[in-house]
């Protein structure tokens, strides 16, 4: 079995690694904006029942989402996520009741302020069925404990960094230095649990250049995608994740060499290539267009 076949068997590139560069927030009280959100080119759209929604609009937000589910998500279920309210809130109980009434569920459920894998299991037990979970880790306790979670029987669509809430707790200024520790923990945990590290939002939607530059930076750290708060942020995010000419040349060379490399690791351009490195090469190729 050559190296590429071995990877396909043991470290299959997950589909979400191809299409989770960008996740665009959309408040559920603005559900009529879904066509514009989809049209932005965002890889996924995440409906928000939490921070993006005023308290007095949460009931209508749930009603809107239920109506969309009853329309089979307008044929877009695989592109949609829903962020519910935190488990320790009264609104969470209403969210669970709504979710259990739906004929089908969206691609994944995002849960804010997660601090342990047990909280993820609590949600799955309350829901009564399995679904991909996207925990948003945004508290000092969540960041401190994330690398020691017992994630058995939990399937993640990714792990999101709630950078704004994290800095609200730490007093950080949302600059690179203030986010470095939290970002590093999220990236390492995502690697531990074989899922995707997803960075928080760029808050100034009128600054596409800043969005692109920060996305380039978090890409080099290991984040596979990030959240967005405005359709205008999708292009700069995707531009940042588009492979460079040099990256494509390297990735294609690695994959070509793998065809004749046999079943073990091999050298390419003087460096060792094993299954994880080959996975990186295939991810680069997948984002060529």
C-alpha positions as CSV (number, residue, x, y, z in Angstrom):
1,X,0.0,0.0,0.0
2,X,1.6,3.3,-1.1
3,X,1.7,6.4,1.1
4,X,-1.4,8.1,-0.6
5,X,-3.5,4.9,-0.2
6,X,-2.4,4.6,3.4
7,X,-3.5,8.1,4.1
8,X,-6.9,7.5,2.5
9,X,-7.4,4.6,4.9
10,X,-6.1,6.1,8.1
11,X,-6.2,9.9,7.8
12,X,-8.9,10.6,5.3
13,X,-9.2,14.3,4.6
14,X,-12.6,15.4,6.1
15,X,-14.9,17.2,3.8
16,X,-15.3,20.1,6.3
17,X,-11.6,20.8,5.9
18,X,-12.4,21.9,2.4
19,X,-15.4,24.0,3.1
20,X,-15.0,25.6,6.5
21,X,-12.8,28.5,5.6
22,X,-15.6,30.9,6.4
23,X,-18.7,30.7,8.7
24,X,-20.9,33.7,8.4
25,X,-23.1,34.7,11.3
26,X,-26.8,35.5,10.6
27,X,-29.2,36.6,13.4
28,X,-32.3,34.4,13.3
29,X,-34.5,37.5,13.5
30,X,-33.0,38.4,10.1
31,X,-33.7,35.1,8.4
32,X,-34.9,36.8,5.2
33,X,-31.2,37.6,4.6
34,X,-30.3,34.0,4.0
35,X,-30.2,34.3,0.2
36,X,-27.7,37.2,0.5
37,X,-25.7,35.2,3.1
38,X,-25.5,32.1,0.8
39,X,-24.8,34.4,-2.1
40,X,-21.8,35.9,-0.3
41,X,-19.9,32.6,-1.0
42,X,-19.5,31.8,2.7
43,X,-18.8,28.1,3.1
44,X,-21.3,27.9,5.9
45,X,-23.9,30.2,7.4
46,X,-24.5,30.1,11.2
47,X,-27.8,31.3,12.5
48,X,-27.5,33.0,15.8
49,X,-29.9,32.6,18.8
50,X,-27.3,34.0,21.3
51,X,-25.3,37.2,21.3
52,X,-26.4,38.4,17.9
53,X,-30.0,38.5,19.0
54,X,-31.7,40.9,21.4
55,X,-33.4,39.2,24.3
56,X,-36.9,40.3,23.2
57,X,-36.2,38.8,19.7
58,X,-35.2,35.3,20.8
59,X,-38.7,33.8,20.6
60,X,-39.2,35.1,17.0
61,X,-35.7,33.9,16.2
62,X,-36.6,30.4,17.2
63,X,-39.9,30.6,15.3
64,X,-38.1,31.7,12.2
65,X,-35.6,28.9,12.4
66,X,-38.4,26.3,13.0
67,X,-40.2,27.7,9.9
68,X,-37.0,27.3,7.9
69,X,-36.5,23.7,9.1
70,X,-40.1,22.9,8.1
71,X,-39.2,24.1,4.6
72,X,-36.3,21.6,4.7
73,X,-33.9,24.5,5.1
74,X,-34.7,25.6,1.5
75,X,-32.5,22.7,0.4
76,X,-29.4,24.2,2.2
77,X,-29.3,22.1,5.4
78,X,-25.7,21.0,4.8
79,X,-24.6,24.7,4.7
80,X,-26.3,25.7,7.9
81,X,-25.4,25.8,11.5
82,X,-27.3,27.1,14.5
83,X,-25.7,28.7,17.6
84,X,-27.9,28.2,20.6
85,X,-27.8,29.8,24.0
86,X,-25.4,28.7,26.8
87,X,-26.4,25.7,28.8
88,X,-26.8,27.6,32.0
89,X,-29.5,30.0,30.6
90,X,-33.2,29.8,30.6
91,X,-33.2,30.4,26.9
92,X,-31.3,27.2,26.4
93,X,-34.3,25.2,27.6
94,X,-36.5,27.0,25.0
95,X,-33.8,26.2,22.3
96,X,-33.8,22.5,23.2
97,X,-37.6,22.4,23.0
98,X,-37.5,24.0,19.6
99,X,-34.8,21.7,18.3
100,X,-36.6,18.6,19.5
101,X,-39.7,19.7,17.6
102,X,-37.9,20.0,14.2
103,X,-38.4,17.4,11.4
104,X,-34.7,17.5,10.8
105,X,-31.6,19.2,12.1
106,X,-29.0,21.4,10.3
107,X,-25.4,20.5,9.7
108,X,-24.1,21.3,13.1
109,X,-25.0,23.0,16.4
110,X,-22.6,25.6,17.9
111,X,-22.7,25.9,21.7
112,X,-21.3,29.0,23.4
113,X,-19.2,29.3,26.5
114,X,-18.3,25.6,26.6
115,X,-15.9,24.6,29.4
116,X,-15.9,20.8,29.3
117,X,-16.7,17.8,27.1
118,X,-19.3,16.9,29.8
119,X,-21.3,20.0,28.8
120,X,-21.3,18.7,25.2
121,X,-22.6,15.4,26.4
122,X,-25.3,17.1,28.4
123,X,-26.5,18.9,25.3
124,X,-26.6,15.6,23.3
125,X,-28.5,14.0,26.1
126,X,-31.0,16.8,26.3
127,X,-31.4,16.8,22.5
128,X,-31.9,13.0,22.4
129,X,-30.0,12.4,19.2
130,X,-26.5,12.7,17.8
131,X,-25.3,15.7,15.8
132,X,-22.0,17.4,15.0
133,X,-21.1,19.9,17.7
134,X,-19.1,23.1,17.4
135,X,-18.1,24.1,20.9
136,X,-17.2,27.8,21.2
137,X,-14.5,28.1,23.8
138,X,-14.4,31.7,25.1
139,X,-13.9,31.7,28.9
140,X,-10.6,31.5,30.9
141,X,-11.7,28.1,32.4
142,X,-12.6,26.7,29.0
143,X,-9.2,27.7,27.6
144,X,-7.4,26.3,30.6
145,X,-9.1,22.9,30.4
146,X,-9.6,22.3,26.7
147,X,-6.5,20.1,26.2
148,X,-7.7,17.6,28.9
149,X,-11.3,16.9,27.6
150,X,-12.6,13.4,27.4
151,X,-14.2,13.6,23.9
152,X,-15.3,10.0,23.6
153,X,-18.7,9.7,21.8
154,X,-18.6,13.3,20.6
155,X,-18.3,14.3,17.0
156,X,-17.0,17.8,16.4
157,X,-17.5,19.9,13.3
158,X,-14.7,22.1,14.7
159,X,-13.7,24.0,17.8
160,X,-14.3,27.7,17.7
161,X,-12.4,30.4,19.6
162,X,-14.7,33.1,21.1
163,X,-11.9,35.7,21.1
164,X,-14.1,38.8,21.9
165,X,-15.7,37.2,25.0
166,X,-12.3,35.8,26.0
167,X,-10.7,39.3,26.0
168,X,-13.7,40.7,27.8
169,X,-12.7,38.3,30.7
170,X,-9.0,38.8,30.5
171,X,-8.9,42.5,29.7
172,X,-7.0,41.9,26.5
173,X,-7.2,44.4,23.6
174,X,-7.9,41.8,20.9
175,X,-4.4,42.2,19.5
176,X,-2.1,39.4,18.6
177,X,-0.4,39.3,21.9
178,X,-3.6,39.2,24.0
179,X,-5.0,36.3,21.8
180,X,-1.8,34.2,21.4
181,X,-2.3,31.9,24.4
182,X,-6.0,31.2,23.7
183,X,-5.4,30.7,20.0
184,X,-2.6,28.3,20.7
185,X,-4.7,26.2,23.1
186,X,-7.5,26.0,20.5
187,X,-5.2,24.9,17.7
188,X,-3.5,22.3,19.9
189,X,-6.8,20.9,21.2
190,X,-8.2,20.7,17.6
191,X,-5.2,18.7,16.6
192,X,-5.6,16.4,19.7
193,X,-9.3,15.7,18.8
194,X,-8.8,15.4,15.0
195,X,-11.0,18.4,14.2
196,X,-10.7,21.9,12.9
197,X,-9.5,25.0,14.7
198,X,-11.8,28.0,13.8
199,X,-10.8,31.5,14.8
200,X,-13.1,34.2,16.1
201,X,-14.4,37.2,14.2
202,X,-12.7,40.3,12.8
203,X,-14.8,43.0,14.4
204,X,-14.4,45.8,11.9
205,X,-16.4,44.7,8.8
206,X,-15.4,48.0,7.1
207,X,-11.8,47.0,7.1
208,X,-11.4,44.1,4.6
209,X,-7.6,44.5,4.4
210,X,-7.3,44.1,8.1
211,X,-9.5,41.0,7.9
212,X,-7.3,39.5,5.2
213,X,-4.1,40.3,7.0
214,X,-5.3,38.8,10.3
215,X,-6.6,35.7,8.5
216,X,-3.2,35.2,6.8
217,X,-1.7,35.3,10.3
218,X,-4.1,32.8,11.9
219,X,-3.7,30.6,8.9
220,X,0.0,30.3,9.6
221,X,-0.8,29.4,13.2
222,X,-3.0,26.5,12.1
223,X,-6.5,27.8,12.0
224,X,-8.4,26.1,9.2
225,X,-11.1,28.8,9.0
226,X,-12.8,31.6,10.9
227,X,-16.2,33.2,11.7
228,X,-17.4,36.3,9.9
229,X,-20.0,38.9,10.9
230,X,-20.6,40.5,7.4
231,X,-20.8,39.2,3.8
232,X,-18.1,41.7,2.8
233,X,-15.6,39.7,5.0
234,X,-16.0,36.5,3.0
235,X,-13.8,37.5,0.0
236,X,-10.8,38.6,2.2
237,X,-11.0,35.4,4.2
238,X,-11.1,33.2,1.1
239,X,-8.3,35.3,-0.5
240,X,-6.2,34.6,2.6
241,X,-6.8,30.9,2.5
242,X,-6.2,30.6,-1.3
243,X,-2.9,28.8,-1.7
244,X,0.1,30.7,-3.1
245,X,1.9,29.6,-6.2
246,X,4.7,28.3,-4.1
247,X,2.3,26.3,-1.8
248,X,0.6,24.7,-4.8
249,X,3.9,23.8,-6.4
250,X,5.0,22.1,-3.2
251,X,1.7,20.3,-2.6
252,X,1.6,19.0,-6.1
253,X,5.2,17.8,-5.9
254,X,4.5,16.0,-2.7
255,X,1.4,14.2,-4.0
256,X,3.3,13.2,-7.2
257,X,6.2,11.8,-5.2
258,X,3.8,9.9,-2.9
259,X,2.6,7.9,-5.9
260,X,5.9,6.0,-6.0
261,X,7.0,6.3,-2.4
262,X,5.7,3.0,-1.1
263,X,4.1,2.5,2.3
264,X,6.3,4.5,4.5
265,X,7.5,8.1,5.0
266,X,9.7,9.6,2.3
267,X,11.7,12.7,1.6
268,X,10.7,15.6,-0.7
269,X,13.0,18.6,-1.2
270,X,15.2,17.3,1.6
271,X,12.3,17.2,4.2
272,X,10.5,14.2,5.6
273,X,6.9,13.6,4.4
274,X,4.6,11.4,6.5
275,X,0.8,11.0,6.6
276,X,0.0,14.3,8.4
277,X,2.2,16.3,6.0
278,X,0.5,14.6,3.0
279,X,-2.8,15.6,4.5
280,X,-1.6,19.2,4.5
281,X,-0.7,18.9,0.8
282,X,-4.1,17.5,-0.1
283,X,-5.8,20.3,1.8
284,X,-3.8,22.9,-0.1
285,X,-4.8,21.4,-3.4
286,X,-8.4,21.3,-2.4
287,X,-8.4,25.1,-1.9
288,X,-6.8,25.9,-5.2
289,X,-9.9,27.4,-6.7
